[in-house]
Amino acid sequence: MKIMLAAVNSKYIHSNPAVYSLYAYARAYEEFLLLKEYTINQSKDQILKGIYREKPDILCFSCYIWNISLIRELAAELYKLLPGIHIWMGGPEVSYDAGAVLKECSFLKGVMRGEGEATFLELVQYYIGQPASLSQIKGITWYDGEGQVWENPDRAVLELSTVPFPYRNLSEFEHRIIYYESSRGCPFFCSYCLSSIDRSLRFRSLERVKEEIQFFLDHKVQQVKFVDRTFNCSHDHAMGIWSYIKEHDNGITNFHFEIASDLLRDEEIVLLNSLRPGLVQLEIGVQSLNRDTLTEIRRTMDFEKVSRNVAAISKGRNVHQHLDLIAGLPYEDYKSFGKSFDIIYQLRPQQLQLGFLKVLKGSYMAAHAAEYECIYQAKEPYEVLQTKWLSYEDILKLKGIEDMVEVYYNSGQFEKTMQAAVLFFSSPFSFYEALAEFYEEKGYFGISHTRMHRYDILQEFLAGIEGVCMPYMQELMLFDLYAREKLKKRPDWALDQGKFKQRMRAFYQKEKESCRYLPGYEEYDERQMSKMTHLELFYYDLNKIEITPVTKDIPDMILFDYKRRDILTKSAVSCKVEDEV
């Protein structure tokens, strides 16, 4: 008897914590179990071949919005290729309409609904001889072999600490994100989210969590992503974990948490500010600042606290913050979304993600879609196309703005340039809106542009904006370019610095003797230093971002040190060099 758990992930770097948890819970029957992960980037034929050659007797798929269509196709083919196979599905894409799924997919044996560990364990026991009937297993919807669909009672939720730690051999997770949960459920009831359905908020024992975190630290895992829906909903739980990772920091592992920023207490902020730069990153779902929207989606949030706490964490310059907005929510029109964007933008998070509402099966939002005149994609990911408040044309404009934000803000490659560029517009939102319109008019969307070409396009755009000092903007762009890397070829629009070669050469000669600006370079000669760093001269004071800049007669000499980088921006550490020669 071979029972196979199969996951189809959205990217190679991802893993599927659900199948590993199910496997661990049924580990007593490990001799019968097999776990395989694939990605949607593989062809259907590749995955089909991989599963077919394993010849499983029982096949259990983990189903999500990114893989459900592919899994349905695979299951249908495998049912024909492997006579007698029993195929089961589980996960959020099938849990909330299991009966309908079975009627549409007659090749399935059944669906595991909701939390799957105990259900999967009993299925394994059933297939090896106990219990005697599927009717005894809670939490499943199944075919009885005579065309009759049966829906067994729901299963009570688990005590989370009884679920075994899912990881043993980490060699297969090299270069991949490891997901970990220290709690299940959510204290909030946001209408667009499936977590609002599971109101049984449960925490894993703090002592167990610490032991399991230590396992990741000992193995020097690059990143551990906590999948807790609101990690800091328990102050003691969050403080216990953050304190532990601070005290046991290995200098390598990064931990990602999804939090509610307005729940943070001063004590937690003080602790976060004290962490090694890069040890922690925070994802904060703001979603909207429209009061009517927040009321309708049943989301509680004190934005004054969010704003204050995000700013307080930013002062530490050590924690990456990622803030989200969702377009397509009820009562949110184009104008109000723009207002939300502008307010969040002023907080200057490292990432500002513009998401689009996914109308998920089983959610309150799906049940009220008609009331909101919400039109959304019939197939996954069920993304919103239009609402009573937001036209499809508005959605298309926001999609363009999303692209511009990803390229010019979230990439971190245009930091100083963006700070200056938005000053020439009434708001940050209007800047990205105008830039997206420019891309659309010029036919630049849908083309794979080089990084340098993105700068060229930006110059083309800014040249048509009244009041923009292009030499100043070009210097800001040159700073941003060299902050990321030592360019092999200077841009055509960059000023020739040939007449300053002696000044630069003198700096490296002096630096070889003192290493005043380049500590840690003592073993290198001046030629090696010049290859590993970069000197650039700027006629504007780029520490002052302003609309009417003033040039200097003698340019500042800025040193970029590529051995040292800002942990949040990934930019080289830079400083002004005082001539001493």
N, C-alpha and C positions, 0 to 999 in steps of 0.2 A: 504494500500500500504506500503510495507516494502522494503526499498532500503539499501542494505548492502555493506559497504566498507570492503574488506578483504585483510589483509597483511600476508605474510608468511616470517618471518624473518630468518636470518641465525643462530642466537643464541638468547637465552632467554634474555640476557642483552641488546640486540638491540631493538630499536623501529623503526617504519616507519613514518618519518615526513611527507611523501607525503599524506598518507590517513588522517592524522590529519589536514593537511592544507586544503584538499578538504572538509572535514567535517566542519571545521570552516567557510569556505567560503559559505557553503550552510546552515549555522546554522539557518537561518530564517525558514527552513523546517525541523527542528530537530525532530519533532514528527514522521517523516517518515524515519528517518535515524538510522542506526545501524553500529557500527564500531567494528571489531573483528581482533585480531592479533593472529597468530599461529607461530610455528617455524618449520624449516625443520627437526628438531630432533624428532618431533612428527610423528607418523605413518600416512600414508595417510588415513587409516580408522578412526583414531581419528579426523582428521581435517574434513573429509567427514561427520562424525556423527555430529560434532559441527555445521557445516553450515546447514546440512539438518534439524536439529531440530529447527533452527531459521526460516525455511520456507520463505526465502526472495523471493520477486517477481522479484526484480532486484538485480543482484550480480555484483559487480565491483572489479576486482582483480588488485593489484599493482604488476607489473612483472619486474623481474631483472634476472641477469645471475645465481643467486644462487637458484632461485625457479621456473623458467619457465616450466621445464619439469613436475614438480609436479603439478603446477597450471593447465597445459593443461590436465593432467589426472583427476584432481579433477573436472574441468569444464565439461569434457566429461561425467563423472558419474552423476554429479548433473543435467545435462541437461536431462538425462534419468529418474532420480528419481523425479524431480520436473517439471512436464509438464507445459508448458507455461512460464517458467522462461526466462528472458532475461539476458544473461551474457555478460559483457563488460570487456575488458582488457585495461590497460594503463601502461605507464612506458617505459623505454628505450629498453626493450626487444621486444616491439611490435610496437613502434612508427615509426621506420624507414623502415619497410616493412609490413605495415598494410594490404595492399591488399593481399599479399602472406599469411599472417597469417590467414585471413578470408577464403581463399581458402583451406587451410590445416585444418581449424577448423570450420567446417560447423555448429557446435553447438553454435558458438558465434553470438551475435547480432551485435557487433561492437567493434571498437578500438578507444580509445581516444588518439589522437596524441599530443606529446609535453606537454607543460605546461597545467595542468589539471583543475585548480580551476574554472575558468569561464565556461569551457566546462561541467564540472560535474554539476555545478549549473543549467545550461540550460537543461541538461538531467533530473535532478530532476523535474524541472518545466514542462518539456515535459510529464513526466510520471504522473504528477498530473493534467495535463490538458492544459498546455501552455508551449512552443508554439505548434502549431497544427501539425507540421511536423518535422521529423528529418532532412530534407533537409535544414532547417533554422539554424541548429546548426553548427557553424564553428569548425574545428579541429577534426572531426570524420570521420572514414571510416566505412560503415555499410551495412548490408544486408537489402533489402527492403521487404523481405518475399516471393519474387518470384524468388530467386536465383541470383538476380542482386546485384553486389557490387558497392556502390557509395562512392566516395571520395570527401568530402566537402572541400572548401577552408581552408587554414591554418588560425589559429587565431592569431591576434596581441598579442604581449606579454603584460603582466600586469605591471602596476606601482606597484612596490613591496610593498610600504607602504599601498596599498589598501587591501592587504591580511591580514585577521585578525590573531591575535596571536593564535596559535593552542592549547595552553595548558590552562586548567582550574583546573582540579583535578589531583594533582600529586601523589595521593596515589597509583595509579596503576603503577607508574614508580619507585617505591622503588626498589633499587638494579639494576636499569637499566640505560643505557646511554641515556641522553636526547640530541636530535639533534636540532640545531637551525641555521637558515640562516639569515644573515644580507645583503647578496647580491646574485644575480643570474648572470650567465654568467661568462665569463673569458676573460681577455685581450689578452690571448695567443692563438695560433692556432696549438697546438701539434697534430700531425696527428693520434696518437693512442687513443686520448681522445674525448669523445662525447661532452665535454664542448666547443670544438672548433667550433661545429656546431652552438651553440647559441652565436652569437656575440653581442647580446644586453645586455651589462653589465649594471646592475641596482643595486642601493643601497637602502636599507630600511632607512627611516628617522632616523638620529642619535638619536634624542630625543625619538623616539619610541623604538629603540634598547635599550637605557638606561633603559627605563621603564620596558621592558621585561626582561632584565638582572636582574634588582632589584627583579622581581618576583622569579627568580631562587635563588637569594641570600637569600631572605626572607624565602624561603622554604628549605634552606640549602641542595640544590641538590648536590650530590657528584661530578658529572662531567657533564659539558655542552660541547658538541662537535659541533663547528661551521662547517657547511658543505660548506661554501664559498670556491670556487675553488682556489682563490688566495686572501686570506684575506687582505693582505697588499698592494694590487694594488692601493689603495687610501690612501695616507699618512694621511690626515686629519681624514678619517673614522677610520683607525686603531688606531691612537693616541687617538681619542676621546673615543673609546671603552676600550683600554688598561688603559688609565688614569682613567676611571670610575671604572673599576674593582679593580684597586689599591686603590682608595679612599674609596670604599665601600666593601672591602674584608671582608668576614665573617669568615675567618680562616678555612673554610671547602671546599668550592666549588673550583673545578679545571676547567680551561677552555682550550680547545684544539683548535689550529688553524693550518690550512694548509697555508704555506706562501712560497713566493719566496724570499730566503735569500738575493739574490743580489739586491733586491729592498729596503732592510732596510737602513734607514738613521741613522746617528750617534745619533740623538735625540731619535729615537725609541729604539736603543740599550741601551742607558743610562736609558730609562724608564724601559725596560725589566730587566736590571740588578738590578733595585731598587725594584722589586716585591718580595713579600713573597715567599720563596722557596716552590715550588709545586703549586703555584697559576696558572701558565701557562705552557703548553707544546706545542712544535712546531713540526710540520711535514714538512719536506723539501724534495721535490721531485727533486733529482739531475738527475736520470735516466741514464745518460751516460756522459762521458767526451771525447768521440770520436768526433772530430770536424765534420767529414763527416756524422756521425750519427745525430748529432744535426742539421746540415743543412738540411738533408733529412726529418727529422720529424718536421721541421719548428719550432724548439724550440730555443728561444733566452735565453742565460744565460752567465753572466760574472762570471766564476768560481773563479777568483781571489777575487772578492767581496764575493762570497759565502764562500770561505775558511776563509777570514778575518773576516767576520761577525759571522760565526759559532764559531770561536775561541774567538771572543770578548764576545759572549754570554756565552760560556763555562767558562770564567773567573769569572763570577758572581756566579757559583755553585748553581744556583737557578732555572734554566729552563731546563726541560727535552727536548732533541732534538732527533728527529727520522729522519734519512736520508734514502732515497730510491734509489735503482738502478733497472733497468729493463733489463732483458736478452731477446734477440730475436729481438731487433730493427735492422733496416737495417744498413749495413756496420759495425755492431758490431760482431766481431768474438771472439773466446774464449780468445785469448791473450789480445785483447784490453779491453775486459770486466774485465780481471784480473787487468789490469793497472788502470782502473776506481776504482775498489774495493780497491786497495792498497792506492790510493790517499785519498779516502773517509775514509778509516780505520784510517789513520794517524790523522784525525780530532777528533777521539775518541768520536763519538756521543754516547748517551745512547743506541740507537737502530740503527742497520744497516740492513735494510731489503732488501733481494734479491728477487725481484718479477720477474715474467715471463709474457711476453707480452700476453695480451688478445686481440684477433682480434675482436673488437666489431662491431656489425651491424651498418651501417650508417657512420662509421669512414673512413677517408682517407686511413688508413692502410688496411682496408678490401677491398677497391676498387683497391688497388695496390698490393694485396697479390700475384697474379700470377707473377707480375714483380719481386718481391723479392724472388720468389720461396719459398714462405712461406706456409708450411704445418701446419695446426692447427686443433685442435679437432673439429669434426663436431657438437658436442653438447656443451652446456655451460659447463665450462666457456670459451670455444673457445681458450684455451691456446695453445701457439706456441709449435710445436713439432720439427720443422726444418726450417732453412732458407738457402739462398744461401751462407751465411757466417758462419752458425752455424749448425753442424750436430746434429742428434738426440743423438749420443753418447756424444757430448759436453753438450747437454741439461741435460742428465742423470748425468754427472759429476757435473754440476752446481747445480743440485737438491741435490746431496750429500753434496756439500759445503754449500748450504743453510741450511740443517739440522744441520750441525756442527756449523755454525754461530748462529743459534737459540739456541742451547743447551749451547755452551761454551762462547758465547759473549753476545747475547741479554738477556739471563737469568740473567746476572749480578752476577752469583754465582761463577765465576772463575776469578774474576777481576785481582788480582795480578798474578795468575798462567798464564793467557793468556799473560799478559805483558811480562813475562819472556819467555814463550814457543816460541813465534814468533821470538825471537832473534836468534834462532838456524836454521832459514830458511832464504832463500834469500828475502822473502817478506811475509807479512801476508797472501796473497792469496795462496802462495805455502804451507804455514803451514796448512791452512784449507783443501786444496786440498789433501795433504798427509794424514791428519787425516781421511778424508772421504774415501780415498783409503784403509786405514787400517780397518775402519769399514766394508767396502765392503768385503775385504779379509777374515775377521774373522767372517762374517755373523752376525754382530751386528745391522745392519739396520733392521727395522721392529719388533724390540723387545722393550717392555716397560721396560726401565732400571730405577732403583732407582737412586736417586741423588748420593748416595755413590758409586754405581757401575759405574757411569760416571767417578768418580775420579779414580777408579781402572783401568778402560779402558784407561784413559789418562796416567796413570803411565805405563801401559803395552806398550803403544805407545811410550812414551818418553824414556823408557829404551832402546829402539833400536836406538835412535838417538845419534850420536857421539858427545861427548863433554858435554852432559847434566849431571849436578851434581844432582843425584836423591835425596840425603838428603835435598838439598836446595829446590828442587821442592816440596818435601813432606811438608816442612815447609810452603811454600807458599800456598799449598793446605789446610793445617791445618788452616792457617790464614783465608782463604776464607770460609772454613766450619764454623768456630766459628764466623766469622763476620755476618753470617746469623742467626745462632741459637746456643743455648747452647745444645750441643749434649748429648743425654742420654747415648750413648756408644761411646767411643773413637775408631777411626779406628785402625785396627790391626797393621798398619804400623807406627802409631804415637809413638814417644818415651815415655817411662814410666817416669812420673814426680814425682813418689812417694818420691824420696829423697829431693824434694823441698817443701813438704807439710808444714813444719814448716815456711818456708819463706812466703808462701801464707797465712798461718794462721795469721802470724804476721801482714801482710798487712791489713787484715780485722779488726784485733783488733785495730790497729792504726786508720783505716778509720772510725771506729765507733765513735771515739773521735773527729775527725776533719772533716770528709766528704770532704777532700781536692780534691779527684778525683771523688767523687760521690755526688755532690750537689743534694739535693732533696731526699736523702735517710736517713735523720736524724731520721725518725720514726722507722727505721728497725734496728734489732740487727745484729751482725756480721754473724750469721748463715743465716739469711734471705738475707743479702747482697750477700753472696757467692752463693746462689741459683738463684738470679736474675741477676747476672753478671758472668763473667768467667775470670780467669787468666790463661795465657798460657806462657810458656817460650820458647824462640826462640834463637838458637845459631847463626843465621844469621841476619844481618841488613836488614829487609824486606822493609825498606823505600827506599833502593837502589836496583833497579831491574837491575841485571847484569849477564853476561855470566860466569864470574869466581869469584864467591862469596868467602868470607873469613869467617871462623868461629870464634866465640869468646870463650874465656875460661869460662867466666861467662855469662850465657844466659840473654837476656833482658826479663823482665817480662812485658807482654802486657795485659792491662785490656780491656775487651769488655763490654760495657754498653748497655744492650738491651732496656732500657727505652728511650734511645736517639738514633735515627737513622738518617743516611744521607738521605735526602728527594729524592735524585736522584738515589742512588744505593740501598736503603733499608737496607744497612748494618749497624750493630751496630757501634756507635762511639767508637773508640779505642784509647788508648794512652799508652805510655811507663811509667811504674811506677818506680820512684826512691826510692830505699830502704832507709828507715829511722829508721830501727830497728837494 
